[in-house]
Amino acid sequence: MISRRTTLLIADIICNSFTHQVRDTDGYGRTRGYTNRVKEEELRNFLFEFNIDGYTINHLCKSYYSEETLKKNILNMHTGYFYNKVNYNKFVSLGQKDIKGMAIGILYRRLQPESLDMLENLLRIDGYIYEKEKLYEINTDVDDKANLIKSKFKKYGFNNETEFDVFYANMNEHFENSKWEDSIHNSRKLYEIVLKECAIYYSKNIAKDNEKLSNAKPIDVRLYLEKNNYFSEDESNIIQYYYKYLSNIGSHPKLALEEQADFSRVMSINTILYAINRLEKYI
């Protein structure tokens, strides 16, 4: 879902790109000052090109609208209030569709270039990647995969399902509350829990080597799996470097902490699921 924070930036870019300064006069034609008004035709063409709903086009593109009115209307699209002032909750999905269309148009047309990196970063935090005039959703299935992981906890008799639930809930709660480092920390704890469970199951039921892993450190777990070729060499390298990434919170100057938190959240769940699925190769 496009967040309110991202919508604010989209609204600012649209207002800056499709309004112009006009002379404000009194009844005698005397100048009272200047105000910014909507460039009706330019905005209409832009919205039409990027598949914005017809109702939205007709009710945004008014030459007498001020910049403030245009911005208010775009923000109200996020809540659905722009479309219906009574049953606005039913129109949130339409607002999301139109806001996504505006985002695509802004990035494709490269409106207000100095703000495009920030827009793409915010979209990534919201779970979208812009590519070839489309916004692709990248983490809408995280909860579904987490539920699948928990079902496999039961299938293989893993012991730490309660801990998994706690760390998963904390990871998401901290992410929603912009506590980026705490969210990353919980992503790492999830990662450690599941790799250890995989190693314990492999040692007990497949290798039957009675390796003592219950209290093993994360690096020892990883080395055990590597020694037994649980992952391919390339996969082991990915595991190693991803764990290093999780351990170096805030040390990536080109990435904002919120981007690291979002990346960690998605990658941890996908890597965890892959690690559990590897057990099926041996059973």
C-alpha positions in Angstrom: 0.0 0.0 0.0 1.3 3.5 -0.9 1.9 5.2 2.5 0.7 8.7 3.5 4.4 9.8 3.6 4.8 8.8 -0.1 1.5 10.3 -1.0 2.6 13.7 0.4 5.7 13.7 -1.8 3.6 12.7 -4.9 1.2 15.5 -4.1 4.0 18.0 -3.8 5.5 17.0 -7.1 2.2 17.1 -8.9 1.4 20.5 -7.5 4.9 21.9 -8.4 4.6 20.5 -11.9 1.1 21.4 -12.9 0.4 24.8 -11.3 1.5 28.2 -12.4 1.4 31.7 -11.0 -1.5 33.9 -12.1 -2.6 37.5 -11.3 -5.4 37.8 -8.8 -7.6 40.8 -9.5 -10.5 42.5 -7.8 -13.8 43.5 -9.4 -12.2 46.5 -11.1 -9.4 44.5 -12.7 -6.8 45.8 -10.2 -4.1 43.4 -9.1 -4.6 42.1 -5.6 -1.6 39.7 -5.7 -0.6 36.5 -7.3 -1.6 32.9 -6.7 -0.8 29.5 -8.1 -3.6 27.8 -10.1 -3.9 24.4 -11.8 -2.7 24.0 -15.4 -5.9 22.3 -16.4 -5.1 20.9 -19.8 -1.5 19.8 -18.9 -2.7 18.0 -15.8 -5.6 16.4 -17.7 -3.3 15.0 -20.4 -0.9 13.7 -17.8 -3.6 11.9 -15.8 -5.2 10.5 -18.9 -1.9 9.1 -20.2 -1.2 7.2 -17.0 -4.7 5.6 -16.7 -6.1 7.7 -13.8 -9.8 7.2 -13.2 -12.1 9.4 -15.2 -13.8 10.8 -12.1 -10.5 11.7 -10.7 -9.5 13.5 -13.9 -12.7 15.5 -14.0 -12.6 16.5 -10.4 -8.9 17.4 -10.2 -8.5 19.3 -13.4 -10.1 22.7 -12.7 -8.2 25.8 -13.8 -9.7 27.8 -10.9 -8.3 25.4 -8.3 -5.5 26.7 -6.2 -2.3 24.7 -5.5 -3.6 24.1 -2.0 -6.9 22.7 -3.2 -5.1 20.4 -5.6 -2.9 19.1 -2.9 -5.8 18.6 -0.5 -7.7 16.6 -3.1 -4.7 14.3 -3.8 -4.2 13.6 -0.1 -7.9 12.9 0.3 -7.5 10.3 -2.5 -5.4 8.2 -0.1 -8.2 8.0 2.5 -11.0 7.7 -0.1 -12.6 10.9 1.1 -12.0 12.5 -2.3 -14.4 10.1 -4.0 -17.1 9.8 -1.3 -17.4 11.8 1.8 -19.7 9.3 3.5 -18.5 5.8 2.5 -14.9 6.8 1.9 -13.5 3.6 3.3 -14.9 1.8 0.3 -12.8 4.0 -2.1 -9.4 3.5 -0.6 -8.4 0.9 -3.2 -9.4 3.3 -6.0 -7.3 6.0 -4.4 -4.4 3.6 -4.2 -4.8 2.8 -7.9 -4.8 6.5 -8.9 -1.9 7.4 -6.6 0.2 4.5 -8.1 -0.7 5.8 -11.6 0.6 9.3 -10.6 3.8 7.8 -9.2 4.4 5.9 -12.4 3.8 9.1 -14.5 6.1 11.1 -12.3 9.0 8.6 -12.6 8.4 8.1 -16.3 8.2 11.8 -17.2 11.0 12.5 -14.6 9.0 15.4 -13.1 11.0 17.3 -10.4 14.2 15.3 -11.0 15.7 16.3 -7.6 12.9 14.4 -5.8 12.9 11.1 -7.8 15.5 9.2 -5.8 13.5 10.0 -2.6 10.3 8.9 -4.3 11.8 5.6 -5.4 13.2 5.0 -1.9 9.8 5.7 -0.3 8.1 3.4 -2.8 10.6 0.6 -2.0 9.8 1.1 1.7 6.1 0.7 0.8 6.9 -2.5 -1.1 7.2 -1.4 -4.7 9.9 -1.2 -7.4 9.5 1.0 -10.5 10.6 -0.7 -13.7 9.5 -0.1 -17.3 6.5 2.1 -16.5 5.1 -0.3 -13.9 5.2 -0.6 -10.1 6.0 -4.1 -9.0 5.0 -5.3 -5.6 7.9 -6.9 -3.8 6.8 -7.9 -0.3 3.1 -8.4 -0.4 3.5 -12.1 0.3 5.7 -11.8 3.4 2.8 -12.7 5.8 1.8 -15.6 3.6 5.3 -17.0 3.6 5.6 -16.5 7.4 2.4 -18.6 7.8 3.9 -21.2 5.6 7.1 -21.3 7.6 5.1 -21.8 10.8 3.3 -24.7 9.2 6.7 -26.3 8.5 7.6 -25.8 12.1 4.9 -28.2 13.0 5.7 -30.6 10.1 9.3 -31.0 11.2 8.7 -30.6 15.0 10.8 -27.5 15.4 11.0 -26.3 19.0 11.0 -22.6 18.8 7.7 -21.7 17.1 6.8 -19.4 20.0 10.1 -17.5 19.7 9.5 -17.2 15.9 6.1 -15.7 16.5 7.5 -13.2 19.0 10.4 -12.1 16.8 8.3 -11.9 13.7 5.7 -9.8 15.4 8.4 -7.5 16.8 10.1 -7.2 13.4 6.8 -5.9 11.9 5.8 -3.8 14.8 9.2 -2.0 14.9 9.1 -1.5 11.1 5.6 0.1 11.3 6.8 2.4 14.1 10.0 3.4 12.2 12.3 1.7 14.7 14.5 0.5 11.9 17.4 -0.9 13.9 15.1 -2.9 16.2 13.3 -4.3 13.1 16.6 -5.4 11.6 17.7 -6.9 14.9 14.5 -9.1 15.0 15.0 -10.1 11.3 18.4 -11.4 12.3 17.0 -13.3 15.3 14.4 -15.0 13.0 17.3 -15.9 10.7 19.3 -17.4 13.5 16.4 -19.4 15.0 15.4 -21.1 11.7 19.0 -21.9 10.6 19.6 -23.5 13.9 16.4 -25.6 13.8 17.3 -26.8 10.3 20.8 -27.7 11.5 19.5 -29.6 14.5 16.9 -31.5 12.4 19.6 -32.4 9.8 22.0 -33.6 12.5 19.5 -35.7 14.3 17.4 -37.2 11.5 19.6 -37.1 8.4 23.4 -37.0 9.2 22.7 -38.7 12.6 26.0 -37.4 13.9 24.7 -36.1 17.2 26.3 -32.7 16.7 25.6 -30.5 19.8 23.9 -27.5 18.2 21.2 -26.5 20.7 23.5 -23.9 22.3 25.7 -23.3 19.2 26.6 -19.8 18.1 25.2 -18.6 14.7 28.6 -18.9 13.1 29.0 -22.5 14.3 25.5 -23.3 12.9 26.4 -21.8 9.6 29.8 -23.7 9.5 28.1 -27.0 10.3 25.6 -26.6 7.4 28.4 -25.5 5.1 30.6 -28.5 6.2 27.7 -30.9 5.4 26.9 -29.2 2.0 23.4 -28.3 3.2 23.6 -25.4 0.8 25.6 -25.1 -2.4 28.8 -23.2 -2.4 27.1 -20.1 -3.9 24.2 -20.4 -1.5 26.6 -20.6 1.4 28.3 -17.4 0.3 24.9 -15.7 0.1 24.0 -16.9 3.6 27.4 -15.7 4.9 27.3 -12.2 3.3 23.6 -11.7 4.2 24.3 -12.5 7.8 27.3 -10.0 7.7 24.9 -7.5 6.2 22.4 -8.0 9.1 25.2 -7.6 11.6 26.5 -4.3 10.2 23.4 -2.2 10.9 23.8 1.4 9.8 27.2 0.8 8.1 25.8 1.1 4.5 26.0 4.9 3.9 24.2 4.7 0.5 21.2 3.1 2.1 18.8 4.7 4.5 18.1 2.6 7.6 14.5 2.2 6.6 15.6 0.7 3.3 17.9 -1.7 5.2 15.0 -2.7 7.5 12.7 -3.3 4.6 15.3 -5.3 2.7 16.1 -7.4 5.8 12.5 -8.1 6.5 11.8 -9.5 3.0 15.1 -11.3 2.6 15.0 -13.0 5.9 11.6 -14.5 5.3 12.5 -15.7 1.8 15.8 -17.1 2.8 14.3 -18.8 5.9 11.7 -20.5 3.8 14.3 -21.6 1.3 16.4 -23.1 4.1 13.5 -25.1 5.5 12.6 -26.3 2.0 16.1 -27.7 1.6 15.3 -30.3 4.2 12.9 -31.9 1.8 15.8 -32.7 -0.5 17.2 -35.0 2.2 13.9 -36.6 3.4 
